[in-house]
Each structure stands twice: as C-alpha cells, then as structure tokens.
Amino acid sequence: MAFYNDAPGRKPQKKNHSAGSWADEGSQYTGARRFGPRKDDERGDRPYGKREDRPYGERKSYGRDDRRDNGRFEKRDFRRDDRRDFKPAEPKPAPSYRDAEYRPAQPAPTALEVMETMQQENLLAGRNPIREALKAGRDIEKLLVARGELIGSAREIVAMAKDAKIIVQEVARERLDAMAPNHQGLIAVASAYSYKTVDDMLALAKERGEAPLLVILDGVTDPHNLGAIIRSAECAGAHGVIIPERRAVGLTPSAVKASAGAVEYLPVAKEVNLTRTIERLKKEGVWGYGAAMKGEDFRKVDFSGPAALVIGSEGEGISRLVMESCDRLVSLPIKGQLDSLNASVAAGVLLYAMMGARG
C-alpha cells in the first residue's frame, strides 16, 4: 500500500532525495522471500545474501559465549536457518571385551579347603569369638588372616595365636568370603576334638600294663587317611597317634568322621618337631620303625617291645631327618605293577604285624 503527500489525515513520507520522488513503503524490497535463502545466495543461510554484503555493517549474533577458539570466545548462532548444516554425531562403537581390565582367575580351592568350607560348625569367624577361644585355650588348627588386615585388634589376635604355636596363614579375602560371612578378616579353624600329649599316651600304656605302641605320622595331609589310620591304630591296641603341627592335616570333621568314633578312645597329640619326639621316645625305651621302600621285609622284623610306627606322607614318604632318626626301616613287598600302598593301608598292615608280635 502506498501513501502520498495529499492523503487526508496522513503525514507526508520522507522524501527520497536520491530518487527525486517520494519512496513507497516496501519499494526497497525486490520480491525476495522474507524467510529462506535466495537463489543467488552462495552461503544459502541468510535472506540478505552473503554475510559480508549485509547493509548494516558488523554481523549480528544471537548466540552465547560457550565455545573457545585459540583462547578466545566465539559466539554461536542458533538461528533457525543454521540448523540445516547440523550433522548428528557418529555413534560410538560398542566397548570390546579386549579393553576390559585383565584379572587373573582365582585358583581352584583344594579338597581340604572345600571340606573346611562345608564344615561351618568348626569355623570361628570374627575377632571377638577368636580372641575368646584363644583365651580359653581351645584347640585351633590354624588361623586364616585376610591380606592387609593386620591392623588394630587383628594384630593382637595374631600375636596371641603365635604365642600358642598356632599356624597363621595369610589368604585372599575371597577365600574367607566363601567360608563364612562377616569374618572381619579373621577365621579360625577349630579342632573337632581336643589334643592330648605324648605323656598322656605313655601314661595310658602304663595304666593298661602294656608296652607302649604309638603311631607317628610325618606329613599326612589327607583327612580320610588320618581318620583311617586312627581307626586302625585303635583296633590294633595302640596308645596314641602323633602328628606334626605344620604341613599335615589335623582333627578336622572329615578326619573325625573317617575314624568312625576311634578318636573317642585313642589320644592324638601334636608335636612341633617329630625328630625330637622320636629321640625323646628312644630315651623311654621306644624303638622307631619307619615304613620305607628301601627297608627290610616287615615279615622278618621282630616288633616285640615298646614300638613307634612312623608313616610318611602320601607322595613323598618319610622326610630325610625323620628317617635318619628311626631305628629300623621296614617295607611291604610289592608284587603288582604299582610301587606303593596307600598310607592308611600300609599302616594297618604294619600295626597288625606289631600286634601279633606283642602276643
């Protein structure tokens, strides 16, 4: 719509001196669309042509200062016609298992560890129960301590266990978690029965009016073998079984079960040094007979008198120092393809040979 100077009630429009005539409103527009790009626009994102050709000089910005370029802020333009240049970010690839942190697999628990886990009634978990058991003098096979837990009261409990000559073993926390909850970094494996002493065994033989007959086990680690040997020893009239404190199985629930109740009648003792124990028994007149492959045929040996039968571990047999402490070495003849017998079977055969020689 155009207005003229003579229009009634209207003020005259500003005169365009360059054109020499009155300018109509909107005459400066050349039919370009108000919104959207012009066909001759190289950038294609401004209705007024190139940014440097805009008639108002410096560019306008409708953005915010949220992007840096070489330490200087640059304003971003969020106008609607700029959205056509937007490209969505490429999706990130899925994480690969190869990028994960490597954690070595935990070793599989041994048969003894599994048995200890299953026999929860012989586990003492937590610091206070273990401390009170040590104060009361309860028989404990070993104390398991989580790595890195030797602080505060745990250090005091470990010191008490060492003073009582109890085995202290550091293990991974995962093993303690599998054995008992709320362990506080400490688990004690208690004995199913109380241990006796060598003096108790000698006193039992004297009370019966018999020559002492003892069994010494050097490094037997299988609880079933220990239980079977205790059972055979009780049936053969022995007065006690001696086991070492370290590198051997103790009176665990599995060993007690395998003994078929023999631990109720036959004392079992723990000794720190078997060599010294054998030397002490020699002073009491007790002869030591060690079961070894290079020994003499047991059928030719006289087992009469006070005797102690020494049985070695399932794989390695009797250790060198203990073997040297024995008075005689005896063996069981083998006619088959195998070169040895089970430890409990060998002990049973030799114990009955000793019982026969004693009359």
C-alpha positions in Angstrom: 0.0 0.0 0.0 1.4 3.4 -0.9 0.8 6.7 0.8 1.0 10.2 -0.9 1.5 13.7 0.4 -2.1 14.6 -0.3 -3.6 11.7 1.5 -6.1 13.0 4.1 -5.1 12.7 7.7 -1.6 11.3 6.9 1.7 12.8 7.4 3.9 13.2 4.4 6.5 10.4 3.9 10.2 11.1 4.0 11.4 12.2 0.6 13.9 10.1 -1.2 16.3 12.8 -2.4 18.4 10.4 -4.4 15.4 9.2 -6.4 13.9 12.6 -6.6 10.5 11.3 -5.6 8.6 10.0 -2.6 9.5 6.5 -1.7 6.8 3.9 -1.4 6.8 1.7 1.6 8.4 -1.6 0.7 9.9 -0.4 -2.5 13.4 -1.3 -1.4 12.5 -4.9 -1.5 12.8 -6.7 -4.8 10.4 -9.5 -4.2 12.8 -11.7 -2.2 11.3 -14.0 0.3 11.3 -12.8 3.9 12.4 -16.2 5.2 14.6 -18.8 3.5 17.6 -18.4 1.2 17.8 -16.5 -2.0 18.6 -18.4 -5.2 21.7 -16.3 -5.8 22.9 -16.7 -2.2 26.2 -18.7 -2.2 26.0 -19.5 1.5 22.4 -20.4 1.4 21.8 -19.4 5.0 20.9 -15.7 5.0 17.9 -13.9 3.5 20.1 -10.8 2.8 22.9 -12.6 0.8 26.4 -13.1 1.9 27.3 -12.1 5.4 29.9 -9.6 4.3 27.4 -7.9 2.0 24.9 -7.1 4.7 24.0 -3.4 4.7 24.3 -2.9 8.4 28.0 -3.5 8.8 29.0 -5.8 11.6 27.3 -9.1 11.8 24.7 -9.7 14.4 24.8 -12.6 16.8 22.1 -14.3 18.7 24.1 -16.9 20.4 26.1 -17.3 23.7 29.7 -17.5 24.6 30.2 -21.2 25.1 32.9 -22.1 22.6 36.6 -21.2 22.7 38.9 -20.8 19.7 42.6 -20.4 20.5 41.8 -18.9 23.8 39.1 -16.5 22.6 35.4 -16.8 22.9 33.4 -17.2 19.7 29.7 -16.8 19.6 27.5 -19.5 18.2 24.5 -18.7 16.1 21.3 -20.6 16.9 19.1 -19.1 14.2 16.7 -21.4 12.5 18.2 -21.4 9.1 21.6 -22.6 10.5 20.1 -25.9 11.6 20.3 -27.3 8.1 24.1 -27.6 8.5 23.8 -29.7 11.6 25.2 -33.2 11.3 24.4 -35.8 14.0 27.4 -37.3 15.8 28.5 -40.6 14.7 27.6 -43.4 17.1 30.3 -44.7 19.3 31.4 -48.3 18.8 30.3 -50.8 21.4 33.0 -51.5 24.1 35.1 -54.5 23.4 35.9 -57.1 26.0 39.5 -56.7 25.0 39.6 -53.3 26.5 38.4 -54.6 29.9 40.9 -54.8 32.8 42.6 -58.2 33.0 42.1 -60.0 36.2 43.8 -63.4 36.7 41.5 -66.3 37.6 41.5 -67.3 41.2 43.0 -70.8 41.7 40.5 -73.5 42.4 40.2 -74.4 46.1 41.8 -77.7 47.2 39.8 -80.6 48.6 40.8 -79.6 52.1 39.6 -76.0 51.6 36.2 -77.3 50.3 35.8 -79.5 53.3 36.6 -76.7 55.7 34.0 -74.6 53.9 31.3 -77.2 54.3 32.0 -77.8 58.0 30.8 -74.5 59.3 30.4 -75.7 62.8 34.2 -75.8 63.3 34.9 -72.3 62.0 35.2 -69.3 64.3 34.6 -66.1 62.3 35.1 -62.6 63.7 37.7 -61.1 66.1 35.8 -61.4 69.4 35.0 -65.1 69.1 38.5 -66.0 68.1 40.0 -63.9 70.9 37.9 -65.6 73.5 38.7 -69.0 72.1 42.4 -68.3 72.4 42.0 -67.1 75.9 40.1 -70.2 76.8 42.8 -72.4 75.4 40.6 -74.1 72.8 42.5 -76.3 70.2 42.7 -74.5 66.9 44.2 -76.0 63.8 45.1 -72.7 62.1 44.2 -69.0 61.9 43.4 -67.6 58.4 44.0 -63.9 58.0 43.0 -61.8 55.0 45.9 -60.0 53.4 46.2 -56.4 54.6 44.1 -57.0 57.8 47.0 -57.0 60.3 45.9 -53.7 62.0 44.4 -52.9 65.3 42.9 -55.8 67.2 43.7 -58.2 64.4 47.4 -57.8 65.1 46.8 -58.6 68.8 44.9 -61.8 67.9 47.7 -62.9 65.5 50.2 -62.4 68.3 48.1 -64.5 70.7 47.9 -67.3 68.1 51.6 -67.3 67.5 52.3 -67.5 71.3 50.0 -70.5 71.4 52.0 -72.0 68.5 49.0 -71.9 66.1 49.6 -71.8 62.4 48.8 -68.3 61.0 48.2 -68.2 57.2 47.5 -65.2 55.1 45.0 -65.9 52.3 42.9 -63.9 49.8 39.8 -62.2 51.2 37.7 -64.1 48.6 38.5 -67.4 50.3 37.3 -66.1 53.6 34.1 -64.8 52.0 33.4 -68.3 50.7 34.0 -69.9 54.1 31.9 -67.6 56.4 30.2 -64.2 56.2 31.1 -61.3 58.5 34.5 -62.7 59.1 36.1 -59.3 59.8 39.3 -60.5 58.1 39.9 -63.5 60.5 38.7 -67.1 60.5 39.9 -69.8 62.9 39.6 -73.5 62.1 38.9 -75.2 65.4 39.7 -78.8 66.1 36.8 -81.2 66.3 38.4 -82.9 69.4 41.0 -81.8 72.0 44.5 -82.9 71.6 46.5 -84.8 74.1 50.2 -85.1 74.8 52.8 -87.8 74.5 52.9 -88.1 78.3 49.2 -88.9 78.2 49.9 -91.8 75.8 52.7 -93.2 77.9 50.5 -92.9 81.0 47.8 -94.8 79.2 50.2 -97.7 78.3 51.4 -97.8 81.9 47.8 -97.8 83.2 47.0 -100.8 80.9 50.2 -102.6 81.9 51.3 -102.8 78.2 54.4 -101.8 76.3 53.8 -98.5 74.5 52.6 -98.8 70.9 52.5 -95.4 69.1 51.9 -94.2 65.5 53.8 -91.2 64.2 52.6 -89.6 61.0 55.0 -87.5 59.0 53.2 -85.1 56.8 49.9 -86.9 56.1 47.6 -84.3 54.5 44.5 -86.3 53.6 41.9 -86.2 56.4 40.5 -89.6 55.2 43.9 -91.2 55.6 44.3 -89.7 59.0 40.9 -90.9 60.2 41.5 -94.4 58.8 44.9 -94.7 60.5 43.4 -93.6 63.8 40.8 -96.3 63.4 43.3 -99.0 62.6 45.5 -97.9 65.5 42.7 -98.1 68.0 41.7 -101.5 66.7 45.3 -102.8 66.9 45.6 -101.7 70.6 47.8 -98.6 70.0 48.1 -96.0 72.7 48.2 -92.9 70.6 48.8 -91.1 67.3 51.3 -88.2 66.9 51.0 -85.7 64.1 53.2 -82.6 63.3 51.8 -79.1 63.8 52.7 -78.0 60.2 52.3 -79.4 56.7 49.8 -82.0 57.9 46.1 -82.4 58.5 44.6 -82.2 61.9 41.5 -83.4 63.6 39.1 -81.8 61.1 35.5 -83.0 61.0 36.3 -85.1 57.9 39.1 -86.9 59.8 36.9 -87.5 62.8 34.2 -88.9 60.6 36.7 -91.2 58.9 37.9 -92.5 62.2 34.4 -93.9 62.9 34.5 -92.8 66.5 38.0 -94.0 67.3 39.1 -90.5 68.4 36.8 -91.0 71.4 39.2 -93.7 72.8 42.6 -93.0 71.2 44.5 -89.8 72.1 46.0 -87.7 69.4 48.9 -85.3 70.0 50.5 -82.5 68.1 54.3 -82.0 68.2 56.4 -79.2 66.8 59.4 -81.4 65.9 59.0 -85.1 65.1 62.7 -85.7 65.2 63.0 -84.5 68.8 59.9 -86.5 69.7 61.5 -89.7 68.3 64.7 -89.0 70.2 62.7 -88.5 73.4 60.8 -91.8 72.9 64.2 -93.6 72.5 65.1 -92.4 76.0 61.8 -94.1 77.2 62.9 -97.3 75.5 60.6 -97.0 72.5 62.0 -98.1 69.2 61.2 -96.3 66.0 60.2 -98.3 62.9 59.9 -96.3 59.7 57.9 -97.5 56.7 60.1 -97.0 53.5 60.6 -98.7 50.2 64.3 -99.4 50.9 63.6 -101.1 54.2 63.7 -104.8 55.1 60.8 -107.1 54.7 58.4 -106.5 57.7 57.8 -110.3 57.9 61.4 -110.7 59.1 61.4 -108.0 61.7 60.7 -108.6 65.4 58.3 -105.9 66.6 58.1 -107.0 70.2 58.6 -104.5 72.9 57.8 -100.7 73.0 57.5 -99.5 69.4 56.6 -96.4 67.4 55.5 -96.9 63.8 56.4 -93.9 61.5 54.3 -93.4 58.4 55.2 -90.8 55.8 53.2 -88.6 53.5 51.1 -90.0 50.6 53.5 -88.9 47.9 57.0 -88.2 49.4 57.1 -90.7 52.2 59.1 -90.0 55.4 61.3 -86.9 55.4 65.1 -87.4 55.5 65.7 -86.2 59.1 62.8 -88.3 60.5 64.0 -91.3 58.6 67.5 -90.9 60.0 66.0 -90.8 63.5 64.3 -94.2 63.1 66.0 -97.3 64.5 64.9 -99.6 61.6 63.3 -99.2 58.2 60.7 -101.8 57.1 58.9 -102.3 53.9 55.9 -104.1 52.5 56.7 -106.4 49.5 55.0 -105.4 46.2 54.3 -108.0 43.5 51.9 -105.9 41.4 52.6 -103.1 38.9 52.2 -100.3 41.4 55.1 -99.4 43.6 53.4 -98.4 46.8 50.3 -98.8 49.0 48.0 -96.2 50.4 49.3 -94.7 53.7 46.4 -95.9 55.7 46.5 -99.4 54.2 50.3 -99.7 54.9 49.8 -98.5 58.5 47.0 -101.1 59.0 49.1 -104.0 57.8 52.2 -103.0 59.9 50.1 -102.3 63.0 48.6 -105.8 62.9 52.0 -107.2 62.4 53.2 -105.4 65.6 50.1 -106.5 67.5 50.8 -110.1 66.5 54.5 -109.8 67.7 53.4 -108.5 71.1 51.2 -111.6 71.9 
